[in-house]
Amino acid sequence: MTGNSPPRSTRVRAEVLSQWPAQAMQALLDRDPAGIGEGDPLPLGWHWLYFKRPVRASGLGPDGHERRGAFMPEIDLPRRMWAGGTLRSLRPARIGARAELRSGIREVEEKRGKSGRLVFVTVGHTLLQDGHAYVEEKQVIVYREAGLRRATSRASAPTPASAATPAPAALPGTSPAATWTETFLPTPVTLFQFSALTYNGHRIHYDQPYATGQEGYRGLLVHGPLTALLLLDAARRHCEAAVTSFRYRALAPLFVDEPITLVGRPDSEGEVVEALDPAGSVAMRGRVG
């Protein structure tokens, strides 16, 4: 698998971008659900709430994800994490209009890190309305071996933190001063609601015995996509210019019932945004533009 191009797996899904998922996300963020509705632009990244399809119980793996081999390649590593990605808005998608999501596996690359074998799968997505591309996205999913991690406050995450991985380009370190900061507390209800909204059955987000006993975490994990959306949401409200691009990478896990500090500061290429754990360590870093 290392260095080879995988068989090109593609998928096309279409549906009307109904207002309910967007309104449910508004409620999760403790905002008036009626503040967004039909005809409004869909915030960047919120297409993650759409294009879901039911999976039979027999089609699920031990971790709660769909078994590999249909769209995602058959990788013989049991643990999976959302490592990072890029988003680019070409024009605002509209709630209430029919849309199409075209997805394809772009690359599969195997590496060896401190935690053993790692396989990085790069997935490309394009969101279309009226035959035109509205959002372009690249996701990097990482698979790793089953060895238990230490249940510490800052366990090392199997994410593309080195330049050797096929993740978005490295983001620079940041200075202590932030131009804006806010806090979000992810509760068990938050994680349940986001799992439901994104049809995400990954047990590390809701099954405490599995998360601690099988995967070795010290508690339930906050979804990587939720952290990314929190950063995007904060950037939209604090940045002077419209946010049309976002690249990010996950660096460490965040845990339920522990406040997440969201910070931002401008730089020469846009604005650097970070999600910090209670100790002030960076769990996710990105740049909006």
N, C-alpha and C positions, 0 to 999 in steps of 0.2 A: 504494500500500500504506500510505503514511503516514497514521496517524490513522483508518484504516478498519477495520471489523470484518471479519476474514477469514471465508470459508466455514467453518462449524463442522465440524472434523474430529474424529471420536470413535473410540474403540477400546476393546474389552472383551476382557480375557484372564483365563483362570481356570486354576488348577492347585493341587495339594496342595503346601503349603510343606514340602517334604521336608527332612530334617535335614542332608543332605550339603552344600549350599551354605553353610549356617551353620557347619558344622564346618570346612569349608575356609577360611572367613573367620577362624575361631578360629586355625587353623594359620598363616595369613598373619600374624596378630598375635603369633605365637610363643607360643600358649597351647594347652593340651591340647584337641584336637578333641572328646574325650568330655565336655568341660565344658559342652556344650550339646547338646540332643537333643529328641526328640519330646515334646511336651507343655510344653516350656519357652516362655516369652514370646520373641518375635522382637524383638531390639533395634531401637530406632527407627532407621530409615534402611536396615535390612538387607533390606527388600523390594526394593532395587535389585539384589539377587542373583537375583531370580526374574522370572517372566513374560517370558522371552526366547523368541524364535521364530527359527528358521533363516532366513537370507536367501541366495538363490541368488547365486553369484559374479557373474553378469551384472547383478544388482540392486545392486551396490556402486558407490559413487562413487570418484573418484581418491584421496580421503583415507581410504578404508576404511570409511566410514559407509554405511548404506543410502541409496540415492538418494532424493531428496526427491520428494514428490508423492503418496505413498500415505497417510502420516499427517502427517509434517511438511510444511509448505507448500513449494511450489517457489520457492526464493529464489535469485537469480542471483549470490550471493556465495559464494566457495569455502571460506572458512575458518570454522571453528565452534569455540566454546568454551562450557563450562558456566559461567555467570556468577554464579549464586546461587539462592536459593530459601528456602522456609519448609517446615517439617515440624511437624505437630501430631498427637500421639497421643491419641485419644479413649478407647481401652482397649487393653491389650496384645494384639496378634495372637499366635496360638499356632502353634508349629511342629508339623507333622503333620496340620493341619487344612486343608481345602480353602479357598481364598481366591479373590477376584476383584479385578482391578485395572481400574477404569474411568478412562479418560484422555480428555482433550479439549483442543484448542487454544483458549485463552481470549483471546489477543490477539496481534496482529502489529503492530509499530510500527517505523517506519524513522526513523533520526536520522542526523546527520552529526557526527562527532567529529574529533579531531586526526588519526586514522588514516584518515579518509575515511568512506564510507557504512557504517552499522551497522544491522542489522535485529535487533530483539529479539523473540523468540518466547516467550510465556508459556504453559506447559503445566500443566494441573491434573490431579491424580491423586487417586483415592479408593480405598483398600484396604478391602475388605469381607470379613467372615466371617459365615456364618449370616444373610446379608441385612442386617447392621448395619455401619455405617462404623466402622472401627478407626483408620485413619490418613488424614489429609488432607494433601496436598502441593501446592506450587506451585514449578515450576522455571522459570528464565529461561535460555534459550539465546541466545547472540549469534552472528550471522554478520557477517563483515567482508570487506573487499577482499583481493586476493591479494598486495599489495605486501609485500616482505620486511621483517621487523623486524630491528633491529640485534641481533647476537648478544652481548649484554651480560649481566652477572650479574643485572641487574634491568631487563629490558625492560618497557616499559609494556604492560599487558594490556588487551585490548578488553573491559573489564568495566564493569558499571554503577556506576562510582565517583562519578557526579554525580547530583544530585537530579533531573536531567531524564530519567533512564532509568526504565523500568518495573520496577525491582528492588525488593527488600524495603526498608523504610524505613531511612534512614541510621542507622548505629550510631556512637555517640560515640567520640572518642579515649579512650585509657586511660592510667592513671598507670603509672609504672615498676614499682611494687611488684606482684608476683603472689603469690597464695596457694598456687598449685601450678604446677609446671613439670615436663616430661619431654621426652625426645628420641626420635625415630623416624628410622631410616635407611632410605630407600626404595632398594632395590637393583634391578638389572635383573630379577632373579627376582620381586621384589615386583610390579613393573609388569606382567610377563608374567602372573603369577597373577591379578592383579586384572582385567586385560583379559579373561582367560579366564572368570573368575567372572561378569563382567557382560556377556559377549558383546560387548565393545567393540573394534571393529576399527580405531579411529582410530590412524593410523600414527605420530602424534607421540609415542605411548607405547612403541613398540617398534622403529621403523624409523629408525635414526640418520641415514642419508643423507637420508631424506625430511624428518625434523625439522629438520636443519641446512641442507640444500640447498634445499628447497622452501619451508619455512615460516620459515627464518631464525633458528631458536632455536639456542642453543649446546650443546644436548644433549637427551636424552629428557625429556619432561615428566611430572611426577606427575599422575595423574588428579585433577580437581577433586572428584569424588565420594569418592575415597579420602581426600583431605585432610579433607573434611567428616566422614567416618566416623571418622577418627582423632580429631578434635576431640570428636565425640559420645561416643566410647568413653572418652576421658580424662575428660570431664565426668561420665559415669555413675559412674566409680570415685572421683572426688574430691568431687563435690557431695553435700551431706547429704540434700537432697530428691531425689525421683525426677525424672528428666528427661522431660518430656512435650512440650516444644516446642523448636524450633531454627530460627532464621533467620540467614542467613549470606550473605556476598558474597565472591567471589574478587577480589583486588586485584592480584595479580602471580603469575607462574608460579613453580613449585618444580621442581627438577631432580633427576634420578636421581643416586644416590651422594653426595648432599649432605644432611646431617642437618637434620631439621625439628624446631624447638623448639615444643612445645605449651604454652601458658600459659593460666591462668584466674584471674579475680578477681571477687568479687561486686560487684554494684551494686544500685541501688534497684529494678531491674526483673527481676533474676535473676542471671545470671553471664555476664560477657563472656569469650569464649574466642578465642584467636588462634593462628595457625600462622605461625611466623617463619622466614625463610630464614637461612643462616649469617651474614649481615651484620646480623641483628636487625631487618630490615624486615618489615612485616606482609604476608603473602601471602594470607591469608584471615582474616576477622574474622566472628564470629557471636555470638549470645546464646542461651543455653539458659534454660529456665524450667520 
